[in-house]
Amino acid sequence: MTLEAVMMIARMTVETTLAVSAPILVAGLVAGLVVSIFQAVTQIHEMTLTFIPKIIAVGVAVAVFFTFMMNHMLEFTVKMLTTFPNFIQ
């Protein structure tokens, strides 16, 4: 296996990881930011208040983006399985 092949596999892996995890991370970030602004405005500083909205936002994001994430992971898997025999020489 050449260095170029290893670098291509690593690049594809990182790109797939970022693409699959980005919607969930953004949803959690937005929910946390909204809750933080709400806490600052109302001066309610309850630590457990941030967890429930984040869990709900992440759950909704997984439900909404599930087909995108699965298609992206399936495409990556098929590409890796079809090109992997070419790397072994």
C-alpha positions as a Python dict, from the first residue, in 0.01 Angstrom:
ca = {
    (1, 'M'): (0, 0, 0),
    (2, 'T'): (147, 331, -104),
    (3, 'L'): (161, 652, 93),
    (4, 'E'): (-83, 814, -149),
    (5, 'A'): (-337, 539, -90),
    (6, 'V'): (-308, 573, 287),
    (7, 'M'): (-347, 950, 263),
    (8, 'M'): (-653, 912, 39),
    (9, 'I'): (-816, 668, 282),
    (10, 'A'): (-739, 899, 575),
    (11, 'R'): (-878, 1202, 393),
    (12, 'M'): (-1197, 1020, 294),
    (13, 'T'): (-1240, 895, 650),
    (14, 'V'): (-1203, 1241, 802),
    (15, 'E'): (-1437, 1396, 546),
    (16, 'T'): (-1702, 1131, 611),
    (17, 'T'): (-1669, 1169, 988),
    (18, 'L'): (-1709, 1545, 967),
    (19, 'A'): (-2002, 1526, 727),
    (20, 'V'): (-2188, 1269, 938),
    (21, 'S'): (-2128, 1435, 1275),
    (22, 'A'): (-2172, 1799, 1170),
    (23, 'P'): (-2556, 1817, 1180),
    (24, 'I'): (-2568, 1667, 1529),
    (25, 'L'): (-2291, 1890, 1661),
    (26, 'V'): (-2450, 2203, 1514),
    (27, 'A'): (-2789, 2115, 1664),
    (28, 'G'): (-2632, 2068, 2008),
    (29, 'L'): (-2438, 2392, 1972),
    (30, 'V'): (-2745, 2592, 1873),
    (31, 'A'): (-2954, 2442, 2154),
    (32, 'G'): (-2680, 2518, 2407),
    (33, 'L'): (-2648, 2874, 2281),
    (34, 'V'): (-3024, 2934, 2300),
    (35, 'V'): (-3042, 2793, 2652),
    (36, 'S'): (-2741, 3001, 2760),
    (37, 'I'): (-2900, 3319, 2628),
    (38, 'F'): (-3226, 3228, 2802),
    (39, 'Q'): (-3040, 3170, 3128),
    (40, 'A'): (-2856, 3500, 3097),
    (41, 'V'): (-3174, 3694, 3029),
    (42, 'T'): (-3378, 3535, 3308),
    (43, 'Q'): (-3088, 3494, 3552),
    (44, 'I'): (-3181, 3129, 3605),
    (45, 'H'): (-2854, 2944, 3649),
    (46, 'E'): (-2965, 2587, 3682),
    (47, 'M'): (-2703, 2342, 3553),
    (48, 'T'): (-2951, 2071, 3463),
    (49, 'L'): (-3157, 2307, 3245),
    (50, 'T'): (-2911, 2276, 2957),
    (51, 'F'): (-2922, 1897, 2919),
    (52, 'I'): (-3286, 1837, 2825),
    (53, 'P'): (-3299, 2088, 2533),
    (54, 'K'): (-2967, 1955, 2402),
    (55, 'I'): (-3088, 1596, 2416),
    (56, 'I'): (-3409, 1691, 2237),
    (57, 'A'): (-3222, 1892, 1972),
    (58, 'V'): (-2977, 1609, 1908),
    (59, 'G'): (-3263, 1359, 1886),
    (60, 'V'): (-3448, 1577, 1635),
    (61, 'A'): (-3128, 1627, 1434),
    (62, 'V'): (-3069, 1252, 1421),
    (63, 'A'): (-3427, 1194, 1309),
    (64, 'V'): (-3410, 1463, 1042),
    (65, 'F'): (-3061, 1390, 907),
    (66, 'F'): (-3065, 1010, 948),
    (67, 'T'): (-3111, 936, 578),
    (68, 'F'): (-2835, 1180, 482),
    (69, 'M'): (-2597, 1030, 736),
    (70, 'M'): (-2673, 672, 640),
    (71, 'N'): (-2642, 745, 267),
    (72, 'H'): (-2309, 917, 325),
    (73, 'M'): (-2177, 627, 536),
    (74, 'L'): (-2308, 371, 287),
    (75, 'E'): (-2141, 554, -1),
    (76, 'F'): (-1814, 565, 193),
    (77, 'T'): (-1834, 194, 278),
    (78, 'V'): (-1908, 92, -80),
    (79, 'K'): (-1626, 309, -209),
    (80, 'M'): (-1382, 163, 43),
    (81, 'L'): (-1483, -197, -26),
    (82, 'T'): (-1464, -155, -402),
    (83, 'T'): (-1131, 27, -407),
    (84, 'F'): (-959, -167, -129),
    (85, 'P'): (-850, -460, -348),
    (86, 'N'): (-667, -210, -572),
    (87, 'F'): (-456, -94, -279),
    (88, 'I'): (-318, -437, -195),
    (89, 'Q'): (-48, -523, -444),
}
